[in-house]
Amino acid sequence: MFIDLHPLVIHFPIALLSSAILFDFIGIIFNNKELLVTSWWVMLLALISSSGAIITGFIDDDLIGHFNNTFPIWKNHGLIQIISLISFSSLFVWRTKQIGLFHSIKLVWIYLLLSLINVVTLFYGAHLGAQLAGRI
């Protein structure tokens, strides 16, 4: 018997990634260093949990087969989510490697703008997944 695990695990990375970015926004607005550290840990957990979502997504793709039709990209749930995860991973590496990121106003705004774009992309990909599963 095959158990469809993908819908059970996808909510964790979505909630954690969006929460991490929310913590970044609040931490920057209120100059709260502890919240920025919390955001780093939440994003790390989100990226780890994303591996489970991707693995179960590939398993589910055997049932649906939407990766066979990758174009147009903006209509492919799996591809959008993988792009989103790569973008979040890049932001995570950037904020980890560049110690003074949150001390430069220009870099902070670039980081926040890219983060917001990533969250919107993540939510759009989740919407496509819900459509694919027939939930909306």
C-alpha atoms as one frame of an Amber mdcrd trajectory, in Angstrom:
protein
   0.000   0.000   0.000   1.400   3.401  -1.004   0.972   6.235   1.466   0.984
   9.730   0.017   3.451  11.480   2.331   4.044  14.658   0.350   0.968  16.551
   1.616   1.969  15.626   5.160   5.509  17.056   5.043   5.199  20.110   2.783
   3.698  22.358   5.428   6.796  22.330   7.646   9.246  23.913   5.186   6.628
  26.403   3.973   5.834  27.524   7.523   9.468  27.540   8.629  10.808  29.431
   5.606   8.137  32.111   5.790   8.587  32.374   9.580  12.347  32.791   9.186
  11.834  35.692   6.798   9.212  37.227   9.093  11.711  37.000  11.964  14.292
  38.722   9.744  11.903  41.582   8.997  10.960  42.031  12.662  14.560  41.621
  13.819  15.766  44.283  11.399  12.926  46.725  12.096  13.356  46.499  15.882
  17.145  45.960  15.781  16.751  42.669  17.656  19.903  40.564  17.206  18.404
  37.559  19.018  15.561  37.421  16.516  18.063  37.421  13.653  19.844  34.467
  15.276  16.484  32.732  15.722  15.740  33.354  12.057  19.046  31.705  11.090
  18.179  28.554  13.047  14.607  28.453  11.740  15.875  28.775   8.170  18.379
  25.973   8.769  15.566  23.707  10.012  13.440  24.766   7.047  16.146  23.855
   4.552  16.648  20.476   6.232  12.909  19.746   6.239  12.714  20.806   2.589
  14.690  17.714   1.638  11.798  15.568   2.867   9.334  17.638   0.877  11.425
  17.315  -2.279  11.963  13.560  -1.874   8.258  12.906  -1.321   7.489  15.280
  -4.197   9.623  13.214  -6.572   7.851  10.080  -5.344   4.474  11.719  -5.993
   5.634  12.808  -9.427   5.696   9.150 -10.421   1.924   9.237  -9.934   1.250
  12.581 -11.640   4.178  12.971 -14.029   4.216  16.750 -14.284   8.023  16.931
 -14.459   7.768  15.527 -17.980   6.218  18.851 -19.022   8.537  21.442 -17.525
   7.447  24.328 -19.721   6.111  26.848 -19.136   8.168  27.037 -15.953   5.695
  29.312 -14.146   3.080  26.541 -14.317   5.276  23.703 -13.006   4.817  23.237
  -9.256   7.876  21.073  -8.673  10.255  23.221 -10.677   9.038  26.435  -9.023
   9.572  24.901  -5.576  13.062  23.653  -6.439  13.979  27.127  -7.740  12.565
  28.599  -4.544  14.609  26.212  -2.402  17.794  27.038  -4.319  17.078  30.738
  -3.784  16.469  30.264  -0.053  19.639  28.179   0.190  21.585  30.951  -1.540
  20.217  33.533   0.889  21.131  31.274   3.798  24.707  30.859   2.556  24.962
  34.601   1.910  23.816  35.561   5.406  26.083  32.909   6.946  29.218  33.870
   5.000  28.813  37.658   5.066  29.079  38.567   8.737  28.304  42.287   8.260
  25.207  41.727   6.118  22.816  43.220   8.654  25.085  46.232   9.315  24.816
  47.631   5.785  21.525  49.376   4.992  21.924  48.695   1.264  22.642  44.978
   1.757  19.802  44.640   4.272  17.297  46.031   1.773  18.618  43.783  -0.992
  18.409  40.779   1.344  14.866  41.662   2.455  13.688  42.262  -1.114  15.111
  38.940  -2.308  13.612  37.225   0.739  10.183  38.680   0.019  10.404  37.602
  -3.628  11.365  34.100  -2.465   8.416  33.886  -0.067   6.003  34.986  -2.802
   7.546  32.407  -5.154   7.258  29.728  -2.456   3.578  30.533  -1.845   2.866
  30.594  -5.589   4.518  27.178  -5.980   2.459  25.879  -3.062  -0.669  27.214
  -4.766   0.277  25.340  -7.950   0.748  22.190  -5.863  -2.694  22.569  -4.319
  -4.169  22.957  -7.808  -2.251  19.911  -9.008  -3.616  17.858  -6.122  -7.158
  19.059  -6.792  -7.471  20.843  -3.449  -8.430  24.189  -4.997
